[in-house]
Amino acid sequence: MYEKSLLPNGLRVVTASMPHTRSVCLCIYVGAGSRYESDSEAGVCHFIEHLCFKGTEKRPTAKELSEAIDGVGGILNAATFRERTSYWCKVARPHFGLALDILSDMLLHSRYDPAEMERERKVIIEELAMIRDAPDQMVGVLIDETLWPGQPLGREIAGSKESVSSLSRESLLAYQRLHYTPGNTVVAVAGDVEHGQVVEAIALAMGALEARAGASWAPARDGQVEPRLRMEYKRTEQAHLCLAVPGLSLTHPARYALDMLSVILGEGMSSRLFLELREKRGLCYDIHSYAANFQDTGCFAIYAGVEPRRAGETLGAILDELWKIKRGVPAEELKKAKELTKGRLLLSMEDSRSVAGWMAAQELMLGQIKTVDEVVAELEAVTCEQLGQIAEQLLRPERLNLAVVGPFRSERRFRSLLGLS
């Protein structure tokens, strides 16, 4: 599925040949994210990501960068996560050289112009305000704060208005120098490419980088012994609920069993939560579950947007489904979940962007890349007994975390459902 090379400076290059495609996607993943920030640095990684699009020595303005890609019909984007930052560009195959030139230019030679930085600081503060005004996003921020209180995993990835306002140009440059290193970076390319040619081109563009490793992160702390509740009053038409429990790490042997549990409970229009709460009871339009995995921890969560007067009923119904699934999952239902998951995975692998991201994320976070067939085999190996074990292990009353955004002045109803006095 892929080929890998290690440059002398420690930069990892992985490629996947997709000769049937006319596109090529280049992904550069850096092992830096909000988890790698101190309290005073909160938002620095996201700020750096933004500034990489604001001009380089070769292309001094954001307009010149965007026009270079727009001019060939390509797509240029980036995202900051908790444990990584990704930069990617997808173009027609003849323009691979341009995509590499632009991405390497952005990462290695961004100007960090003081005037542009002050403008972008205002943009990020507006982005944070937008999140606070979007209750479906805000409840996600609250649930993270509840799961991981007082630690980087529980902070908003973009930081806060106060932290972003205090970040200096020198602090951004120091952070980038510490984390944006060859040993902490993976370059992945998928499309109609030949590995040797790609490695040669990347070595010319990025091989002169000084060989340095990246910095470390603080382990997650977990001292939860009773349910937790976070509420934020907001005059909204809907109440937004997120119920979560601590989950599993990226390397946990049962992570695929938890994925199957999430599919059965709340992924897709035939999941238990969808059928019970939307189709049968008409409680909500959007209800879904998800599992997130980090290097040493994770979470399993359920989101619902409901009419405020029925929020208590909705939470009660969700809890009923959680306790019900602990009683067991029929083999046919597990088989259906496996087929759904395999189908989504296989369909995504037709896109060069998905393939490049698949390789980059695994190589960066795990140090190895599993093939699609290997992952499918692990999914097929999940048993009903394993689902029961993981449900019993994770879905415990004292491990519940609830975040609520909506027009509620009192916590009483929610505290009662969680078993809090």
MIMI-303485 format. One record per residue (C-alpha): x negated, y, z negated; residue number from 1; residue in one letter. Coordinates in steps of 0.05 Angstrom, whole numbers, plus 32768, in hexadecimal, padded with zeros to 4 digits. Example, Ala and Ser with C-alpha at 12.3 -4.5 7.8 and 13.67 -1.06 7.14 Angstrom:
# MIMI-303485
REC     c1     c2     c3    nr   rest
REC   7F0A   7FA6   7F64     1      A
REC   7EEF   7FEB   7F71     2      S
This chain:
# MIMI-303485
REC     c1     c2     c3    nr   rest
REC   8000   8000   8000     1      M
REC   7FC8   8031   7FF0     2      Y
REC   7F7D   803D   7FF2     3      E
REC   7F54   8061   7FBD     4      K
REC   7F11   8084   7FBC     5      S
REC   7EEA   80A7   7F85     6      L
REC   7EC2   80E4   7F99     7      L
REC   7E7E   80F0   7F77     8      P
REC   7E9C   8127   7F4C     9      N
REC   7ED2   80F9   7F30    10      G
REC   7F0C   8110   7F5D    11      L
REC   7F3A   80D6   7F6F    12      R
REC   7F56   80D2   7FB5    13      V
REC   7F8E   80A1   7FC6    14      V
REC   7FB1   8098   8008    15      T
REC   7FEB   806F   8025    16      A
REC   7FEF   8064   806F    17      S
REC   8036   806E   808B    18      M
REC   802A   806B   80D7    19      P
REC   8074   806D   80E6    20      H
REC   807A   80B4   80CA    21      T
REC   806D   80F6   80ED    22      R
REC   8060   811A   80AB    23      S
REC   8028   811A   8078    24      V
REC   802E   812E   802F    25      C
REC   7FF4   8144   8005    26      L
REC   7FFD   8144   7FB9    27      C
REC   7FCB   815E   7F86    28      I
REC   7FDC   8149   7F3F    29      Y
REC   7FB7   8167   7F04    30      V
REC   7FB8   814A   7EBE    31      G
REC   7FD0   818B   7E9E    32      A
REC   8015   819C   7E85    33      G
REC   803A   81BB   7E4A    34      S
REC   8023   8182   7E1E    35      R
REC   7FDB   8199   7E26    36      Y
REC   7FE9   81DE   7E0A    37      E
REC   7FE1   81FB   7DC4    38      S
REC   8019   8225   7DA7    39      D
REC   7FF6   8265   7DBC    40      S
REC   7FED   8249   7E03    41      E
REC   8036   8234   7E0D    42      A
REC   8047   823F   7E56    43      G
REC   8000   8248   7E6F    44      V
REC   8002   820B   7E9D    45      C
REC   8043   8222   7EBD    46      H
REC   8027   8269   7EC4    47      F
REC   7FE9   824E   7EE8    48      I
REC   8015   8226   7F18    49      E
REC   803B   8265   7F2A    50      H
REC   7FFC   828F   7F35    51      L
REC   7FDE   825B   7F64    52      C
REC   8013   8272   7F96    53      F
REC   8003   82BC   7F8F    54      K
REC   7FC5   82C2   7FBA    55      G
REC   7F7E   82A7   7FC3    56      T
REC   7F3D   82C4   7FDA    57      E
REC   7F4B   82AB   8020    58      K
REC   7F96   82BC   8020    59      R
REC   7F9C   82F7   7FF0    60      P
REC   7FE8   82FA   7FED    61      T
REC   8022   82CB   7FDF    62      A
REC   803E   82DF   8023    63      K
REC   8000   82C5   8047    64      E
REC   8003   8282   8023    65      L
REC   804D   8277   8030    66      S
REC   8048   828E   8079    67      E
REC   8010   825D   8087    68      A
REC   803D   8222   8074    69      I
REC   807E   823F   808E    70      D
REC   805A   824A   80D0    71      G
REC   8055   81FF   80DB    72      V
REC   8098   81EC   80BC    73      G
REC   8078   81CF   807E    74      G
REC   808C   81CD   8035    75      I
REC   8060   81E6   7FFD    76      L
REC   8073   81DF   7FB3    77      N
REC   805C   81D0   7F6D    78      A
REC   8078   81BC   7F29    79      A
REC   8060   81BC   7EE1    80      T
REC   8073   8181   7EB4    81      F
REC   8061   816D   7E6D    82      R
REC   8025   8143   7E80    83      E
REC   8013   8159   7EC7    84      R
REC   8017   8190   7EFA    85      T
REC   8024   817F   7F43    86      S
REC   8015   81A6   7F82    87      Y
REC   802C   818B   7FC4    88      W
REC   8033   819B   800D    89      C
REC   8057   8175   8043    90      K
REC   804A   8184   808C    91      V
REC   804D   8164   80D1    92      A
REC   8011   8137   80DA    93      R
REC   7FE8   8166   8107    94      P
REC   7FE7   819A   80CF    95      H
REC   7FC8   816F   8098    96      F
REC   7F88   8199   809B    97      G
REC   7FB0   81D8   808E    98      L
REC   7FD5   81B9   8053    99      A
REC   7F93   81A3   8033   100      L
REC   7F73   81E7   803F   101      D
REC   7FAD   820C   801F   102      I
REC   7FB5   81DF   7FE2   103      L
REC   7F6A   81DC   7FD3   104      S
REC   7F66   8227   7FDD   105      D
REC   7F9E   8232   7FAB   106      M
REC   7F80   8205   7F76   107      L
REC   7F38   821B   7F7E   108      L
REC   7F3A   8264   7F93   109      H
REC   7F79   8285   7F78   110      S
REC   7F6D   82CE   7F69   111      R
REC   7F93   82D6   7F27   112      Y
REC   7F9C   831E   7F3B   113      D
REC   7FAE   8346   7EFB   114      P
REC   7FE6   836E   7F1D   115      A
REC   8003   832F   7F3C   116      E
REC   7FFE   830B   7EF9   117      M
REC   8027   8342   7ED7   118      E
REC   805D   833C   7F0C   119      R
REC   805F   82F1   7F06   120      E
REC   8062   82F5   7EBA   121      R
REC   80A4   831A   7EC3   122      K
REC   80BD   82E5   7EF4   123      V
REC   80AE   82AD   7EC2   124      I
REC   80D1   82D2   7E8A   125      I
REC   810E   82D8   7EB8   126      E
REC   8108   828D   7EC6   127      E
REC   810B   8280   7E7B   128      L
REC   8148   82AD   7E75   129      A
REC   8169   8286   7EAD   130      M
REC   815F   8245   7E87   131      I
REC   817F   8264   7E49   132      R
REC   81BB   827A   7E73   133      D
REC   81C3   8234   7E91   134      A
REC   81E1   8209   7E59   135      P
REC   81D5   81C7   7E7D   136      D
REC   818B   81D8   7E7F   137      Q
REC   818A   81F7   7E3A   138      M
REC   81A5   81B7   7E1A   139      V
REC   816A   8193   7E38   140      G
REC   813A   81C4   7E16   141      V
REC   815E   81BA   7DD4   142      L
REC   815C   816E   7DD7   143      I
REC   8111   816F   7DE3   144      D
REC   8108   819E   7DA7   145      E
REC   8132   816D   7D7E   146      T
REC   810D   812F   7D93   147      L
REC   80C8   814D   7D8A   148      W
REC   80CE   8186   7D58   149      P
REC   8092   81B3   7D4E   150      G
REC   8066   8194   7D84   151      Q
REC   8056   81A0   7DCE   152      P
REC   8084   816B   7DE9   153      L
REC   80BE   8190   7DC9   154      G
REC   80AF   81D4   7DE9   155      R
REC   80CC   81F1   7E28   156      E
REC   8099   81E3   7E5F   157      I
REC   8097   822C   7E75   158      A
REC   808A   8244   7E2E   159      G
REC   80B1   827C   7E0E   160      S
REC   80B9   82C6   7E1C   161      K
REC   8089   82D5   7DE3   162      E
REC   8053   82A4   7DF7   163      S
REC   8055   82B6   7E41   164      V
REC   8052   8300   7E2F   165      S
REC   8012   82F5   7E08   166      S
REC   7FEB   82CB   7E3B   167      L
REC   7FAE   82EE   7E57   168      S
REC   7F8A   82E5   7E99   169      R
REC   7F4E   82CB   7E73   170      E
REC   7F77   8296   7E4F   171      S
REC   7F94   827D   7E91   172      L
REC   7F4F   8279   7EB1   173      L
REC   7F32   8255   7E74   174      A
REC   7F6C   8223   7E74   175      Y
REC   7F64   8215   7EBE   176      Q
REC   7F1A   820A   7EB7   177      R
REC   7F25   81D9   7E7E   178      L
REC   7F5C   81B0   7EA0   179      H
REC   7F56   81B9   7EEB   180      Y
REC   7F1A   818B   7EF3   181      T
REC   7F0A   8153   7F25   182      P
REC   7F0E   811D   7EF0   183      G
REC   7F53   8135   7EDD   184      N
REC   7F6E   813A   7F24   185      T
REC   7F8A   810A   7F57   186      V
REC   7F94   811B   7FA1   187      V
REC   7FC7   80EE   7FC4   188      A
REC   7FD8   80EE   800E   189      V
REC   800F   80C6   8030   190      A
REC   8021   80C5   807A   191      G
REC   8002   80B3   80BD   192      D
REC   7FBB   80BA   80A2   193      V
REC   7F7A   8092   80A0   194      E
REC   7F5B   808C   805B   195      H
REC   7F13   809A   806F   196      G
REC   7F25   80DA   8094   197      Q
REC   7F4F   80F3   805A   198      V
REC   7F17   80E6   8028   199      V
REC   7EE5   810A   8054   200      E
REC   7F12   8146   805B   201      A
REC   7F20   814A   8010   202      I
REC   7ED7   8142   7FFF   203      A
REC   7EC8   817F   802B   204      L
REC   7F00   81A7   800B   205      A
REC   7EF8   8193   7FC2   206      M
REC   7EB9   8169   7FBB   207      G
REC   7E8F   81A3   7FA2   208      A
REC   7EB8   81AA   7F63   209      L
REC   7E8F   81A2   7F24   210      E
REC   7E97   815C   7F06   211      A
REC   7EBC   8165   7EC4   212      R
REC   7EF1   813F   7E9F   213      A
REC   7F33   815C   7E84   214      G
REC   7F49   816B   7E3D   215      A
REC   7F73   8140   7E10   216      S
REC   7FB9   8145   7DF1   217      W
REC   7FD4   813C   7DAB   218      A
REC   7FFB   80FB   7D9D   219      P
REC   8046   8102   7D92   220      A
REC   805E   8102   7D4B   221      R
REC   809C   80DB   7D38   222      D
REC   80B6   80DD   7CF1   223      G
REC   8101   80D8   7CFF   224      Q
REC   8128   80B4   7CC8   225      V
REC   816E   80D0   7CD3   226      E
REC   8197   80EE   7D0C   227      P
REC   8187   8135   7D23   228      R
REC   81B5   816A   7D3F   229      L
REC   81A6   81AB   7D63   230      R
REC   81DE   81DA   7D79   231      M
REC   81DE   821C   7D9E   232      E
REC   821C   8247   7DA1   233      Y
REC   822D   8260   7DE7   234      K
REC   8270   8276   7E03   235      R
REC   8274   8243   7E3B   236      T
REC   82AD   8221   7E60   237      E
REC   828B   81DE   7E54   238      Q
REC   8268   81BF   7E18   239      A
REC   8226   81A0   7E2A   240      H
REC   820F   8164   7E02   241      L
REC   81CE   813E   7E04   242      C
REC   81C6   8101   7DD8   243      L
REC   8181   80E1   7DD5   244      A
REC   8155   80AF   7DB1   245      V
REC   8109   80A7   7DB2   246      P
REC   80F6   807A   7DEB   247      G
REC   80B9   8056   7E08   248      L
REC   8076   806A   7E24   249      S
REC   805E   8063   7E6C   250      L
REC   8037   8024   7E5A   251      T
REC   806A   8002   7E2D   252      H
REC   8079   7FBB   7E46   253      P
REC   80C4   7FC6   7E3E   254      A
REC   80C9   8007   7E64   255      R
REC   80EC   7FE6   7E9F   256      Y
REC   811E   7FC6   7E70   257      A
REC   812F   800C   7E57   258      L
REC   8135   8023   7E9F   259      D
REC   8168   7FEC   7EAB   260      M
REC   818D   7FFF   7E6C   261      L
REC   8192   8047   7E84   262      S
REC   81AC   8031   7EC9   263      V
REC   81E2   8006   7EA9   264      I
REC   81F7   803C   7E78   265      L
REC   81F6   807B   7EA1   266      G
REC   81D5   807C   7EE6   267      E
REC   8204   8079   7F20   268      G
REC   824F   807A   7F2B   269      M
REC   8257   8032   7F14   270      S
REC   8233   803A   7ED1   271      S
REC   8256   802E   7E90   272      R
REC   8257   8076   7E79   273      L
REC   8270   8090   7EBD   274      F
REC   82A8   805D   7EC1   275      L
REC   82BE   8065   7E79   276      E
REC   82B8   80B0   7E6D   277      L
REC   82C5   80CC   7EB3   278      R
REC   82EF   8099   7ED8   279      E
REC   8318   807C   7E9E   280      K
REC   831D   80B6   7E6D   281      R
REC   8312   80F3   7E9A   282      G
REC   82E6   8112   7E65   283      L
REC   82AF   812F   7E92   284      C
REC   8297   813C   7ED8   285      Y
REC   824D   8131   7ECB   286      D
REC   8233   80FA   7E9D   287      I
REC   81F2   80D7   7EA6   288      H
REC   81B7   80B7   7E81   289      S
REC   816D   80B7   7E8D   290      Y
REC   812D   809A   7E70   291      A
REC   80ED   80C4   7E6D   292      A
REC   80A8   80A6   7E60   293      N
REC   8069   80C9   7E49   294      F
REC   8024   80AF   7E37   295      Q
REC   8034   809C   7DF0   296      D
REC   807F   80A6   7DE8   297      T
REC   80C0   80B2   7E0E   298      G
REC   810A   80BC   7E07   299      C
REC   814D   80A0   7E1D   300      F
REC   8183   80D4   7E25   301      A
REC   81CC   80DE   7E3B   302      I
REC   81E8   8120   7E54   303      Y
REC   8231   8134   7E5B   304      A
REC   8255   8175   7E6C   305      G
REC   829B   8176   7E4F   306      V
REC   82D6   81A2   7E3C   307      E
REC   82C4   81BD   7DF6   308      P
REC   8303   81A3   7DD5   309      R
REC   82F1   815C   7DEB   310      R
REC   82A7   815F   7DD8   311      A
REC   82B1   8136   7D99   312      G
REC   82D9   8102   7DBE   313      E
REC   82A3   80FF   7DF3   314      T
REC   826B   80F5   7DC1   315      L
REC   8293   80BF   7D9F   316      G
REC   829E   809B   7DE1   317      A
REC   8253   809F   7DF2   318      I
REC   8242   8082   7DAE   319      L
REC   8274   804A   7DB9   320      D
REC   8251   8037   7DFA   321      E
REC   820D   8038   7DD8   322      L
REC   8223   8009   7DA2   323      W
REC   8249   7FDE   7DD4   324      K
REC   820C   7FD2   7E00   325      I
REC   81E6   7FB8   7DC4   326      K
REC   8215   7F7C   7DC4   327      R
REC   81F8   7F65   7E06   328      G
REC   81F7   7F6F   7E52   329      V
REC   8213   7F3B   7E82   330      P
REC   81E2   7F1F   7EB5   331      A
REC   820B   7F39   7EEF   332      E
REC   8209   7F80   7ED4   333      E
REC   81BD   7F7C   7ECD   334      L
REC   81B7   7F61   7F13   335      K
REC   81DF   7F9D   7F2E   336      K
REC   81B2   7FCD   7F08   337      A
REC   8174   7FAC   7F25   338      K
REC   818F   7FB2   7F6C   339      E
REC   81A1   7FFB   7F63   340      L
REC   815B   800B   7F48   341      T
REC   8137   7FE4   7F7E   342      K
REC   8161   8004   7FB4   343      G
REC   8152   804A   7F9C   344      R
REC   8108   803A   7F97   345      L
REC   8102   801A   7FDC   346      L
REC   8129   8052   7FFE   347      L
REC   80FD   8087   7FDE   348      S
REC   80BE   8066   7FFA   349      M
REC   80D3   8079   8040   350      E
REC   80C0   80C1   8031   351      D
REC   8077   80D7   8032   352      S
REC   8083   8108   7FF9   353      R
REC   809E   80D0   7FCC   354      S
REC   8064   80A1   7FDD   355      V
REC   802F   80D6   7FD0   356      A
REC   804F   80E9   7F8D   357      G
REC   8056   809F   7F7A   358      W
REC   800B   8094   7F84   359      M
REC   7FF4   80D5   7F64   360      A
REC   801E   80CE   7F25   361      A
REC   800A   8086   7F18   362      Q
REC   7FC0   8091   7F25   363      E
REC   7FBE   80CF   7EF9   364      L
REC   7FE8   80B5   7EBF   365      M
REC   7FD6   806B   7EC0   366      L
REC   7F94   8066   7EE5   367      G
REC   7FB2   8033   7F15   368      Q
REC   7FE7   802F   7F4A   369      I
REC   801B   7FF9   7F4B   370      K
REC   8038   7FE6   7F8F   371      T
REC   8083   7FE9   7F9A   372      V
REC   8084   7F9D   7F9C   373      D
REC   8061   7F99   7F58   374      E
REC   8094   7FC8   7F39   375      V
REC   80CE   7FA2   7F59   376      V
REC   80B2   7F62   7F3B   377      A
REC   80B0   7F82   7EF6   378      E
REC   80F8   7F9A   7EFE   379      L
REC   810E   7F54   7F13   380      E
REC   80EC   7F37   7ED6   381      A
REC   8118   7F5F   7EA5   382      V
REC   8149   7F31   7E81   383      T
REC   818A   7F3B   7E5C   384      C
REC   8166   7F26   7E1C   385      E
REC   8133   7F5F   7E26   386      Q
REC   816C   7F90   7E2F   387      L
REC   818A   7F7A   7DEE   388      G
REC   8147   7F80   7DCA   389      Q
REC   8139   7FC6   7DE4   390      I
REC   817F   7FDE   7DD5   391      A
REC   817A   7FC3   7D8E   392      E
REC   8135   7FE4   7D86   393      Q
REC   8147   8029   7DA0   394      L
REC   8192   8034   7D98   395      L
REC   8194   803D   7D4D   396      R
REC   81C0   806F   7D27   397      P
REC   8187   808E   7D01   398      E
REC   8161   809C   7D42   399      R
REC   8197   80C5   7D63   400      L
REC   8189   810C   7D7A   401      N
REC   81C1   8139   7D92   402      L
REC   81BC   817E   7DB4   403      A
REC   81FB   81A6   7DC2   404      V
REC   8205   81E8   7DE7   405      V
REC   824B   8205   7DE7   406      G
REC   827F   822F   7DC3   407      P
REC   8279   820D   7D7F   408      F
REC   8271   8232   7D3D   409      R
REC   8273   81F3   7D12   410      S
REC   8247   81B5   7D13   411      E
REC   8277   818C   7CE8   412      R
REC   8296   8161   7D1E   413      R
REC   8253   814F   7D3E   414      F
REC   8232   8142   7CFB   415      R
REC   826A   8113   7CE8   416      S
REC   8262   80EB   7D29   417      L
REC   8217   80E6   7D1E   418      L
REC   8221   80CE   7CD7   419      G
REC   8203   810C   7CB8   420      L
REC   8221   8128   7C78   421      S
